[in-house]
Amino acid sequence: MVRDMQTNIRKIVNLETLAAGTNKRRIIQQAVFSELCNMLDPGKAAFIPKKGKPSVVMFVGLQGSGKTTTCTKYAYYHQRKGFKPSLVCADTFRAGAFDQLKQNATKAKIPFYGSYMESDPVKIAVEGLERFRKENSDLIIIDTSGRHKQEAALFEEMRQVAEATKPDLVIFVMDGSIGQAAFDQAQAFKQSAAVGAVIVTKMDGHAKGGGALSAVAATKSPVIFIGTGEHIDEFEVFDVKPFVSRLLGMGDLGGLMDKIQDVMPADQQPELLAKLAEGTFTLRLLYEQFQNLLKMGPIGQVFSMLPGFSSELMPKGHEKEGQAKIKRYMTIMDSMTDAELDSTNPKLMTESRVIRIARGSGRQVRDVMDMLEEYKRLAKMWSKMKGLKMPKNGKMSDLSQNLNIQQMTKALPPQVLKQMGGMGGLQALMKQMGGKDMSKMLSGMGMGGD
Ligand SMILES: Nc1nc2c(ncn2[C@@H]2O[C@H](COP(=O)(O)OP(=O)(O)OP(=O)(O)O)[C@@H](O)[C@H]2O)c(=O)[nH]1
């Protein structure tokens, strides 16, 4: 695969013929990017179930890949789209598999079928299928057994279940962290059942999911969803560009921007802009930004979309603390006077005021000082944005066109800039974002720094 990729890139990029002064690194990077996107596109789409038309979808994968969890997520996703899904547990190998499916299905109010007594997975699969066909389910999902490793017995079982149920689609579920092992694994499953799609799970962790490239190559089927957490709704339609961006450590800025755009009320945008242009970043403004940030949902998810951020500035597993910190800061600000909130003069915060605010908010003096430090850090960052040219309509979304790179590089903390690939990286990112707005991203980014 790597060799193919090299050949293809050589065809696209001819460095000798490039004019002097062209940014070669960028051109190569773009070629790698688009080549990876191509590799994830097997050229044919996966089977798509249709409402009202009975379809059977069978899930395969090794034990622990997240198969059972993903079955329910897949069912729930379609249920919300108006399907009548049902779940069949044909995993008789792992004790507890049926209970797990039962629990998940009950929570999501999805009909399920399985047995504690029957040990023949084929029999269960066929019985479940018959039952749900009678009940007019239009999406019958069959969860199958896994094994810790690839074993002949497992593949024989898959072959039999597939033969008996004739699924419209077989989905191979793989753990996003398995890397190159994905090729052999996917190929082995493909040989016993006609795998037609791939789902990559546990993309909420550190794994970048590079194994998906191998799975697509081995099965010649596309990735259709990714799992982004243990909960039933932590499931996303696969989107190739953000996935490759993340793979290359470029972050999913598009997704982040959309998210920020969603939570920031449009009528607040011109006001915030005006204040930023004046260079006045008050505590009240920070308070409003905190509110917006909390609305964005699990903070880790937001930060994981930024290049290199989740690990550096918001360590995995500490999202809750980050969120608690923001809430703590907001409580402290609730104990401040309007004058304090609207001032940009830190001298207002005398020692006696700090003590009073700490008492009023039930926090330590140290917490108040921490909050003020955070504020000062952000105010300093924002002050460099002073003199920003306002977009004519006052809309945030048009601001990025007016931001100049020099201004941005000054505003960003140096380690952040480095992570983004310096000035060149920043330029590429701005371009990638198109009309999307940068200032909100900056305000979001500042929050994570400790
Ligand atoms: N963080 C995270 N955890 C996940 C995700 N998908 C599944 N898991 C977890 O991974 C573990 C294994 O998932 P299961 O669904 O039990 O695995 P399985 O492949 O069905 O296992 P067998 O039924 O034994 O074959 C569980 O703890 C799940 O909660 C995901 O997208 N993100």
The ligand as a MOL file (V3000), in Angstrom:
LIG
                    3D

  0  0  0     0  0            999 V3000
M  V30 BEGIN CTAB
M  V30 COUNTS 32 34 0 0 0
M  V30 BEGIN ATOM
M  V30 1 N -14.2620 4.4060 24.5580 0
M  V30 2 C -14.9590 3.5920 23.7680 0
M  V30 3 N -15.2560 2.3630 24.2050 0
M  V30 4 C -15.9670 1.5680 23.4170 0
M  V30 5 C -16.4090 1.9640 22.1250 0
M  V30 6 N -17.0730 0.9240 21.5840 0
M  V30 7 C -17.0560 -0.0610 22.4950 0
M  V30 8 N -16.3930 0.3060 23.6110 0
M  V30 9 C -16.1130 -0.4750 24.8260 0
M  V30 10 O -15.3060 -1.5720 24.4910 0
M  V30 11 C -15.5810 -2.6710 25.3450 0
M  V30 12 C -15.8510 -3.9080 24.5090 0
M  V30 13 O -17.0440 -3.7200 23.8070 0
M  V30 14 P -18.0780 -4.8800 23.5110 0
M  V30 15 O -19.1570 -4.2860 22.7270 0
M  V30 16 O -18.4220 -5.5920 24.7590 0
M  V30 17 O -17.1460 -5.8150 22.6520 0
M  V30 18 P -17.4810 -7.0240 21.7060 0
M  V30 19 O -16.6090 -6.8700 20.5340 0
M  V30 20 O -18.9420 -7.1220 21.4870 0
M  V30 21 O -17.0160 -8.2490 22.5210 0
M  V30 22 P -17.5530 -9.7580 22.3450 0
M  V30 23 O -19.0370 -9.6890 22.4810 0
M  V30 24 O -16.9090 -10.4770 23.4640 0
M  V30 25 O -17.0840 -10.2200 21.0340 0
M  V30 26 C -16.7570 -2.2500 26.2040 0
M  V30 27 O -16.2700 -1.8360 27.4560 0
M  V30 28 C -17.3430 -1.0730 25.4420 0
M  V30 29 O -17.9950 -0.1800 26.3010 0
M  V30 30 C -16.0570 3.2830 21.6740 0
M  V30 31 O -16.3680 3.7270 20.5560 0
M  V30 32 N -15.3340 4.0440 22.5330 0
M  V30 END ATOM
M  V30 BEGIN BOND
M  V30 1 1 1 2
M  V30 2 2 2 3
M  V30 3 1 2 32
M  V30 4 1 3 4
M  V30 5 2 4 5
M  V30 6 1 4 8
M  V30 7 1 5 6
M  V30 8 1 5 30
M  V30 9 2 6 7
M  V30 10 1 7 8
M  V30 11 1 8 9
M  V30 12 1 9 10
M  V30 13 1 9 28
M  V30 14 1 10 11
M  V30 15 1 11 12
M  V30 16 1 11 26
M  V30 17 1 12 13
M  V30 18 1 13 14
M  V30 19 2 14 15
M  V30 20 1 14 16
M  V30 21 1 14 17
M  V30 22 1 17 18
M  V30 23 2 18 19
M  V30 24 1 18 20
M  V30 25 1 18 21
M  V30 26 1 21 22
M  V30 27 2 22 23
M  V30 28 1 22 24
M  V30 29 1 22 25
M  V30 30 1 26 27
M  V30 31 1 26 28
M  V30 32 1 28 29
M  V30 33 2 30 31
M  V30 34 1 30 32
M  V30 END BOND
M  V30 END CTAB
M  END
